[in-house]
Amino acid sequence: TVKGSSQVIRAVVDDDSPDDGSVWESLDGGESWRQIPNLTNDGYNAAYFPETDPNKMVIVGDDDSSTGVIHVLAP
């Protein structure tokens, strides 16, 4: 069984300058968006959406040049 709401949309935006990314979220099917505060300092590397809960988003990135970080976003 797949959990979640079809109204939740999340997007990771890559920004080459200043080598940083941003995450945007809509809880109303894209009618309105909010930017989630920056979670890392050096940008994002990948995002994963589990099949069991498509509203959950796992983001991996670089906190600095040697330390990786993992963030889990869920409504």
Stockholm file with secondary structure:
# STOCKHOLM 1.0

chainA/1-75         TVKGSSQVIRAVVDDDSPDDGSVWESLDGGESWRQIPNLTNDGYNAAYFPETDPNKMVIVGDDDSSTGVIHVLAP
#=GR chainA/1-75 SS CCCSCTTCEEEEEEETTTTEEEEEEESSTTSSCEEECCCCSSCEEEEECCTTCTTCEEEEEESSSSCEEEEEECC
#=GC SS_cons        CCCSCTTCEEEEEEETTTTEEEEEEESSTTSSCEEECCCCSSCEEEEECCTTCTTCEEEEEESSSSCEEEEEECC
//
